[in-house]
Amino acid sequence: MRVTAYRFSMWTRISAILLIFAILAPLCGCEAKSPKSQSVEFFTMDTVMELTAYGKNAGTALHAAQAEIIRLDRLLSISDPESEIYRANRDGFAELSGDTAALVRESLALYELTGGAFDITVYPLMDAWGFYSDEYRLPSDEERARLAGLVGSDRLALEGDALTLPEPGMGIDLGGIAKGYASDRAAETLADNGVASALISLGGNIVALGSKPDGMPWRVAIRDPLDENAFSGIVRVTDTAVVTSGGYERCFELDGKSYHHILDPATGLPARNGLISVTIICESGILADGLSTALYVMGEEKALAFWRAHLELFDAVLVTDDGRVLVTSGIAEAFSSERDFEVVR
């Protein structure tokens, strides 16, 4: 039995390319008129993060935003024994801080909204696959069936800020939504410190604060999941989150077959419903983060039906396993690509 792991360290490079493209390409030819940018780069939440801001208070604001993200990571980590989530998983109960309780509430709301496609209680399944330990394995049908009895966010009890996991062995993982929450908080922190123009990159989570210094929209490139050196397209945004989920981000190969980390809560298996990349574009980083995972799990048909039922909430760019690029109509005029793409209505 041969196991090869791909945590997709290339995504770090892709994020850097994306950020450089998003910031520099639109500013070519007008550098002299634009205020200087300041940036901070750091590693937390298991990813490289880069924050870039403009304006006289940029330096102070960036360090405040960085501190806020690190603070949230210490609350939400599944591996830090001092974190609230670690204690909840260990003890089956925890009194949560306001931030953690708010994030759990958002997660429960997304569970209901998506019909269970987004589910933070996949923790025991993720653990069984080895995605936490990096000791990858294929759980048997019997093991997955047993662990399925521990999955279902509707079984969690959140009373005030007190969280109870009712069954021994249950656990929660906020990784599918934590960076979205952190990006929103970072944007709020920057704005509170007087920054009106910034770009926040937390791995595959991008938040544009305001517009570019010249008043034009930011241009954010969406990675082509079939070619790490190419883009599926570019979207022009202002005050918007752009979040991408894809099975290529973290996967392993076992006996010649690839398995990725986005598990379908209903089956306990990696979701294979015809989509290989989902990008969500909306005002909220936390919503974009959760929906990018949920629509990936749903697959093309259900994802588009879900979008049509919630047009007011978000837009999306979907890449299918046969290479088609589907762009929802609300973002179509702001989307461009060298590839053919289909506008969905």
PLY file of the C-alpha trace (Angstrom):
ply
format ascii 1.0
element vertex 345
property float x
property float y
property float z
element edge 344
property int vertex1
property int vertex2
end_header
0.00 0.00 0.00
1.56 3.28 -1.15
0.49 6.63 0.30
1.61 9.95 -1.15
0.48 13.18 0.53
-0.16 16.49 -1.22
-0.90 19.26 1.28
-0.62 21.59 -1.69
2.24 23.76 -0.61
1.95 25.20 -4.13
-1.08 27.14 -2.87
1.29 29.38 -0.94
2.95 30.32 -4.21
-0.40 30.66 -5.97
-1.63 32.98 -3.20
1.45 35.12 -3.64
0.97 35.21 -7.41
-2.71 36.03 -6.94
-1.95 38.83 -4.52
0.77 40.32 -6.71
-1.57 40.16 -9.69
-4.47 41.64 -7.75
-2.45 44.54 -6.39
0.08 45.38 -9.05
-1.49 44.61 -12.41
-4.30 47.16 -12.09
-1.89 49.85 -10.93
0.47 49.69 -13.88
0.87 53.11 -15.40
-0.44 55.02 -12.38
2.16 54.21 -9.75
3.14 57.83 -9.20
-0.42 58.84 -8.27
-1.03 55.97 -5.85
-0.17 56.03 -2.15
2.47 53.58 -1.03
1.34 50.24 0.29
2.48 48.44 3.42
2.23 44.68 3.93
2.62 42.04 6.62
3.05 38.33 5.96
2.73 35.62 8.60
1.73 31.99 9.10
-1.28 30.98 11.16
-4.42 28.85 10.77
-2.20 26.45 8.84
-1.68 28.88 5.96
0.44 31.82 4.82
-1.43 35.10 5.18
-0.68 38.46 3.65
-2.35 41.76 4.42
-1.71 44.83 2.28
-3.05 48.28 3.13
-2.77 51.85 1.90
-2.79 55.13 3.79
-0.89 56.90 6.55
-2.20 54.59 9.29
-1.53 51.42 7.31
1.35 50.13 9.44
-0.48 50.42 12.76
-3.68 49.03 11.25
-1.93 46.02 9.72
-0.33 44.99 12.98
-3.67 45.33 14.78
-5.34 43.15 12.13
-2.55 40.57 12.37
-2.93 40.45 16.15
-6.68 39.93 15.79
-6.23 36.97 13.43
-3.67 35.35 15.74
-6.01 35.88 18.70
-8.82 34.11 16.87
-6.57 31.22 15.92
-5.77 30.67 19.59
-9.49 30.38 20.31
-10.42 28.17 17.37
-7.50 25.78 16.88
-8.30 22.05 17.07
-4.70 21.21 18.03
-3.84 23.82 20.68
-4.71 22.41 24.14
-5.41 25.97 25.33
-8.03 26.68 22.66
-11.75 26.66 23.35
-12.46 24.23 20.51
-9.81 21.78 21.72
-11.37 21.82 25.19
-14.87 21.34 23.78
-13.73 18.32 21.76
-11.83 16.86 24.71
-14.47 17.39 27.39
-17.70 17.39 25.38
-18.52 20.78 26.88
-17.06 24.29 26.96
-18.03 27.79 27.99
-17.18 29.77 24.88
-16.06 33.35 24.44
-18.28 35.67 22.45
-16.27 35.21 19.25
-16.25 31.42 19.37
-19.93 31.23 20.28
-20.79 33.60 17.42
-18.84 31.44 14.99
-20.57 28.26 16.18
-23.95 29.99 15.74
-23.00 31.02 12.21
-21.96 27.43 11.53
-25.27 26.07 12.78
-27.14 28.58 10.61
-25.13 27.51 7.57
-25.84 23.86 8.37
-29.56 24.63 8.21
-29.26 26.88 5.15
-27.32 24.28 3.15
-29.31 21.25 4.22
-26.32 19.78 6.03
-23.78 20.21 3.21
-21.79 22.44 5.56
-21.25 20.59 8.84
-18.64 21.34 11.49
-19.18 17.95 13.17
-17.18 16.09 10.49
-14.27 16.15 12.96
-14.30 12.37 13.73
-14.37 11.56 10.01
-11.52 13.95 9.22
-9.56 12.38 12.05
-10.23 8.86 10.77
-8.92 9.78 7.32
-5.71 11.13 8.88
-6.15 14.74 7.80
-5.17 15.98 11.27
-2.22 13.67 11.91
-1.02 13.47 8.28
-1.08 9.68 8.74
-3.44 9.13 5.85
-5.62 6.05 5.55
-8.86 4.85 3.97
-11.47 4.12 6.67
-13.53 0.99 6.08
-17.23 1.14 5.24
-17.97 -0.16 8.73
-15.83 2.52 10.39
-17.41 5.30 8.37
-20.89 3.99 9.19
-20.05 3.99 12.88
-18.59 7.50 12.77
-21.62 8.75 10.83
-23.52 8.37 14.09
-21.35 11.16 15.51
-22.00 13.59 12.66
-24.79 16.15 12.49
-24.66 19.76 13.69
-28.33 19.61 14.65
-27.24 17.45 17.59
-25.06 20.18 19.10
-26.49 22.16 22.00
-25.52 25.82 22.25
-27.27 27.51 25.16
-26.05 31.06 25.54
-22.30 30.64 25.18
-22.24 27.08 26.59
-21.58 24.38 23.98
-22.38 20.72 24.61
-21.37 17.81 22.37
-23.86 15.14 23.47
-22.08 11.96 22.35
-18.61 10.72 23.38
-16.36 10.90 20.33
-18.15 13.87 18.76
-16.00 16.82 17.76
-16.19 20.05 15.83
-13.83 21.62 13.34
-14.38 25.26 12.40
-11.70 25.16 9.71
-14.29 25.49 6.94
-15.38 28.87 8.22
-12.68 30.23 10.56
-10.61 32.02 7.90
-13.75 33.65 6.57
-14.57 34.96 10.03
-10.97 36.06 10.55
-10.93 37.91 7.22
-14.08 39.80 8.16
-12.59 40.75 11.52
-9.33 41.80 9.87
-11.25 44.05 7.47
-13.18 45.58 10.38
-9.95 46.17 12.29
-8.30 47.86 9.32
-11.34 50.08 8.76
-11.52 50.96 12.47
-7.90 52.11 12.21
-8.60 54.45 9.32
-7.72 52.23 6.34
-10.09 52.59 3.38
-8.16 50.54 0.82
-6.70 47.09 1.54
-6.44 43.53 0.30
-6.57 40.63 2.74
-5.30 37.20 1.66
-5.76 34.30 4.08
-4.81 31.36 1.88
-7.73 30.85 -0.50
-9.75 33.58 1.22
-9.51 37.06 -0.27
-11.28 40.13 1.06
-11.08 43.46 -0.75
-11.60 46.43 1.56
-12.87 49.38 -0.42
-11.49 49.91 -3.89
-7.94 50.38 -5.12
-6.34 53.70 -4.14
-7.14 55.04 -7.62
-10.84 54.27 -7.12
-10.94 51.32 -9.49
-12.08 47.83 -8.43
-9.58 45.24 -7.29
-8.82 42.48 -9.80
-8.68 39.09 -8.11
-7.54 36.06 -10.08
-9.15 32.65 -9.53
-6.76 29.74 -9.78
-7.32 27.12 -12.47
-7.65 23.81 -10.55
-6.43 21.92 -13.62
-3.27 24.01 -14.08
-1.43 25.46 -11.09
0.26 28.05 -13.32
-2.96 29.41 -14.84
-6.16 31.17 -13.84
-9.78 30.26 -14.52
-10.58 33.94 -14.69
-10.39 37.34 -13.05
-13.14 39.04 -11.07
-13.31 42.77 -10.38
-14.56 43.56 -6.89
-14.96 46.31 -4.30
-15.74 45.67 -0.61
-16.18 41.99 -1.41
-14.96 38.56 -0.32
-13.71 36.05 -2.89
-13.23 32.56 -1.44
-12.23 29.41 -3.31
-12.43 25.78 -2.20
-10.93 22.92 -4.17
-9.97 19.33 -3.60
-6.47 20.11 -4.89
-5.68 22.11 -1.73
-5.04 19.09 0.47
-5.10 15.50 -0.69
-3.24 12.22 -0.68
-2.83 9.34 -3.09
-3.39 5.76 -2.00
-2.67 2.89 -4.38
-2.96 5.23 -7.35
-6.25 6.90 -6.31
-6.48 10.46 -5.01
-8.49 11.43 -1.91
-9.07 15.06 -0.90
-10.05 16.71 2.38
-13.51 18.07 1.53
-15.68 15.30 2.95
-19.35 14.82 2.21
-20.95 14.62 5.68
-23.62 12.27 4.32
-21.16 9.62 3.11
-17.95 10.25 5.02
-16.13 10.15 1.68
-14.39 12.94 -0.25
-17.08 14.78 -2.22
-17.06 13.74 -5.87
-20.08 15.41 -7.42
-18.62 16.85 -10.60
-17.02 20.03 -9.22
-13.30 20.53 -8.68
-13.36 24.20 -7.67
-15.96 26.53 -6.18
-15.42 30.27 -5.77
-17.97 32.32 -3.86
-18.22 36.09 -4.28
-20.25 38.01 -1.70
-19.99 40.76 0.91
-19.33 38.42 3.85
-16.10 36.46 4.21
-17.68 34.02 6.64
-20.60 33.30 4.29
-18.28 32.93 1.30
-16.06 30.52 3.23
-18.88 28.27 4.37
-20.70 28.28 1.04
-17.57 27.45 -0.96
-17.33 24.19 0.98
-21.07 23.51 0.92
-21.48 23.99 -2.84
-18.45 21.81 -3.49
-20.18 19.06 -1.53
-23.50 19.64 -3.31
-22.15 19.26 -6.82
-23.11 21.20 -9.95
-26.85 20.59 -10.16
-27.66 21.14 -6.49
-25.20 24.04 -6.21
-26.84 25.94 -9.05
-30.31 25.21 -7.69
-29.14 26.55 -4.33
-27.77 29.70 -5.97
-31.04 30.29 -7.82
-32.89 30.03 -4.51
-30.53 32.53 -2.83
-29.63 35.02 -5.58
-29.51 37.87 -3.11
-26.78 36.26 -0.99
-23.90 35.43 -3.32
-22.49 34.72 -6.76
-20.22 31.89 -7.78
-17.67 30.59 -10.26
-17.75 26.80 -10.58
-15.20 24.65 -12.38
-16.37 21.15 -13.31
-14.29 18.01 -13.55
-14.62 18.13 -17.35
-13.11 21.63 -17.42
-16.20 23.82 -17.86
-16.28 27.21 -16.14
-19.72 28.30 -14.93
-20.26 31.92 -13.85
-23.48 33.06 -12.20
-25.18 36.00 -13.85
-24.80 38.45 -10.97
-21.01 38.53 -11.35
-20.75 37.88 -15.10
-20.08 41.50 -16.11
-17.25 41.71 -13.57
-15.69 38.41 -14.70
-13.20 37.94 -17.53
-11.24 34.95 -18.76
-9.08 33.82 -21.63
-11.06 30.59 -21.52
-14.61 30.00 -22.66
-17.12 30.24 -19.84
-20.84 29.80 -19.48
-23.06 32.37 -17.77
-25.67 30.68 -15.61
-29.06 32.30 -15.06
0 1
1 2
2 3
3 4
4 5
5 6
6 7
7 8
8 9
9 10
10 11
11 12
12 13
13 14
14 15
15 16
16 17
17 18
18 19
19 20
20 21
21 22
22 23
23 24
24 25
25 26
26 27
27 28
28 29
29 30
30 31
31 32
32 33
33 34
34 35
35 36
36 37
37 38
38 39
39 40
40 41
41 42
42 43
43 44
44 45
45 46
46 47
47 48
48 49
49 50
50 51
51 52
52 53
53 54
54 55
55 56
56 57
57 58
58 59
59 60
60 61
61 62
62 63
63 64
64 65
65 66
66 67
67 68
68 69
69 70
70 71
71 72
72 73
73 74
74 75
75 76
76 77
77 78
78 79
79 80
80 81
81 82
82 83
83 84
84 85
85 86
86 87
87 88
88 89
89 90
90 91
91 92
92 93
93 94
94 95
95 96
96 97
97 98
98 99
99 100
100 101
101 102
102 103
103 104
104 105
105 106
106 107
107 108
108 109
109 110
110 111
111 112
112 113
113 114
114 115
115 116
116 117
117 118
118 119
119 120
120 121
121 122
122 123
123 124
124 125
125 126
126 127
127 128
128 129
129 130
130 131
131 132
132 133
133 134
134 135
135 136
136 137
137 138
138 139
139 140
140 141
141 142
142 143
143 144
144 145
145 146
146 147
147 148
148 149
149 150
150 151
151 152
152 153
153 154
154 155
155 156
156 157
157 158
158 159
159 160
160 161
161 162
162 163
163 164
164 165
165 166
166 167
167 168
168 169
169 170
170 171
171 172
172 173
173 174
174 175
175 176
176 177
177 178
178 179
179 180
180 181
181 182
182 183
183 184
184 185
185 186
186 187
187 188
188 189
189 190
190 191
191 192
192 193
193 194
194 195
195 196
196 197
197 198
198 199
199 200
200 201
201 202
202 203
203 204
204 205
205 206
206 207
207 208
208 209
209 210
210 211
211 212
212 213
213 214
214 215
215 216
216 217
217 218
218 219
219 220
220 221
221 222
222 223
223 224
224 225
225 226
226 227
227 228
228 229
229 230
230 231
231 232
232 233
233 234
234 235
235 236
236 237
237 238
238 239
239 240
240 241
241 242
242 243
243 244
244 245
245 246
246 247
247 248
248 249
249 250
250 251
251 252
252 253
253 254
254 255
255 256
256 257
257 258
258 259
259 260
260 261
261 262
262 263
263 264
264 265
265 266
266 267
267 268
268 269
269 270
270 271
271 272
272 273
273 274
274 275
275 276
276 277
277 278
278 279
279 280
280 281
281 282
282 283
283 284
284 285
285 286
286 287
287 288
288 289
289 290
290 291
291 292
292 293
293 294
294 295
295 296
296 297
297 298
298 299
299 300
300 301
301 302
302 303
303 304
304 305
305 306
306 307
307 308
308 309
309 310
310 311
311 312
312 313
313 314
314 315
315 316
316 317
317 318
318 319
319 320
320 321
321 322
322 323
323 324
324 325
325 326
326 327
327 328
328 329
329 330
330 331
331 332
332 333
333 334
334 335
335 336
336 337
337 338
338 339
339 340
340 341
341 342
342 343
343 344
